[in-house]
Each structure stands twice: as structure tokens, then as C-alpha cells.
Amino acid sequence: MRADSATLDKTRLGYARLMVEVEVGQEFPGKIYFKDEKGNDVCVCVEYEWKPAVCGSCKGIGHMKDVCKKPSAAPRIIQEIPSTPLFGGVTFHNSDHLPVPTILIIQRVRQEHAPVSHLRPGTSYKAAVSPTKDNASTVLDKGSQWKGINNNVHHPGGRVWIIWFPHVFNVQLIADSDQHITVEVSDINSGDVFWYTVVYGSNSDSERLTLWEQLNQIKDQCVKPWCICGDFNSVLDYNERLGREVIWNEIKDFRQCVEYCEVIDIVAHGSFFTWNNKQVPSTRVFSSIDRCLINIEWLQMFPDSSAYFMNEGTFDHCPCICYRRNEATTRKTSFKYFNMWSLDPQFKEVVAT
């Protein structure tokens, strides 16, 4: 059993996060019973950010029955992307660390959208891609309704693709490199104009230094709402990885870049750890290397924007959907604090003042 630093230090008011190693083939418990520090019996319900896919045919791990290649090589069924309010950005990564493109799909769709848990193969949604090297090209080949750009002039095959509906968005290239593409996006209907940077950071620390410098240069030019999303291949805080210790030297450069660019994490839901190495429990590593960062101008234009990280399934990364909404909604939130604070002799005095 392991816990992150925020849980151990009691610095986060949300909920405790523990990692418990179990056998992938066993039944996952819905409740855990334990005794607290006072000897009381406590029952806690368990919520799973991810469960392994188990094939109902061959009982193998990592795929479902409808894509099982044993005994016959059945065609792979790719679930389509759900409709999303106003704006959707989705990144897909292959699990073999080959230079497979990161794909951002910009789309304007109907307000109603199917929950991710209700997706069905064959249902008609706005876009569908598969995790192969030719997936972006396949989407563009389906018809003239799509337009796209990539950075294959900087890297063989291209590491980043951006695809959009030209009758809904005008997209102009601002800058690109082997690790990012930055575009200016204009919503034809609403008139909203913003900058969007899609990142696929290198596995090399030294090569990522170039990416941080390029983002700093973009910041110097950008005066519009700006969102930076994708796979940064670097965590930003000590609690963003389990299974291997985070050291200061590996996060300091990314932190300096974030501070210089004056961006913050967008409100995010879904999986906290967006990548794992898919290895056995003894060597399993979870980390949060995928994120969406926004500047103050973005927050002012889209005050209720958010991101949702879906379960990774057979990928090693969690696909992400970005939502932008022009009007903030009022949410009811509960007041939270640590009960132990009330035990301090000066608690009431401090609260009263």
C-alpha cells in the first residue's frame, strides 16, 4: 500500500489517495474495512480510476472480447469520440513509444453528448480515430469536411496533428517544431479567437529544454487566450508520480517555464494519473504527464472551461477532452476543513478574528 505526499502531509482537502496492489485477475472489492487510530471499525467505499481490460474469450489482459485476435484475427473496433459542448480536444498515444502522432481534433457539435461510459461501436459521432501511425491521415482522407496540419517537416511521420472542421473554425499556424504546434483558432460563429498549443514533449530532458524555451518565446508574442495541452513527458509536482520518486532536478525547468508563461492547470476531472507503464505491479509506475494549461486571458473568456481525462483502456495515456463554455455556472460546494484543527486551544479565537 502506498500513499502520495499530499495524503501523508494532509495538505489536500479533497480526499485521501492510496494505491493498493491487487491481482489483476481477482474480483475488485467495492468496500474496504479497517480499524482507525481509535480502534473503531470503519467501512470505506472504493472508487477505481482504472480497471484492467480482461478478455471474455481468451482471458487475456489488455483487450476486450470484441478485439481479441485469438483464435481468429477479428477486425479492431475503435470507439468514436463523444459529442462535446462547443469544443473538443483529444490526444491519443500508442503504447509502444514509437513516434505516433498526438492528435487534436477541433470540433463544434450539438449541446447534448453521450457519456463516455455509454459509447457504443458504430454509433454516429462527430469524429473517430484509431491508434495507428496513419490514423490522422485516415480521418483526412474521409472527405473534404476535414482540414489538418502536422509537424512532419520537423520529425519523420509527424508527432503532432491538428484536425478541424473548416466551416466552423479558421485555423492559422503560428509556430511549430518537433515537439509542438501552435495555432490561432477563430470560431466562425461566436467570433472567439484564441491560441492553442499542442505539445508532445521529448523523452530526453535536454531536448525538452528546447520545448520550454519555445513556449517562453510564444508567451512573449501571445496577447490572446492561450491553452497548452498534450503530453509534456514531465511531471510538475512531487505528488504526480507513484512507483518512482520525483526529484527536483527533473521538474525545475518545467516549473520555471510554467511560471514564465503565467499559466495554470485548467480544472480537470477524471483520471489523476494520466499515464502508466503497463508493467507488473512490482514495477508499475503511474504519473501525471498529460495536462492542459491556460493563461488568465483564457480564464476570462472561458471562465467555466474544464478538461476530462478518460480511462486509458489499451493505451498507456489517458485521452483528454477539453470543454470551453462562455458562461460560468454556479456550483454548490461544501465547506471542508480538518477536524483536528478544532482541537487547537486557539481555534475559536483564530476563527473569530
Summary of the structure (lengths in Angstrom):
residues: 353
radius of gyration: 22.0
end to end distance: 41.2
largest distance: 72.4
contacts: 961
relative contact order: 0.12
helix: 20%
strand: 26%
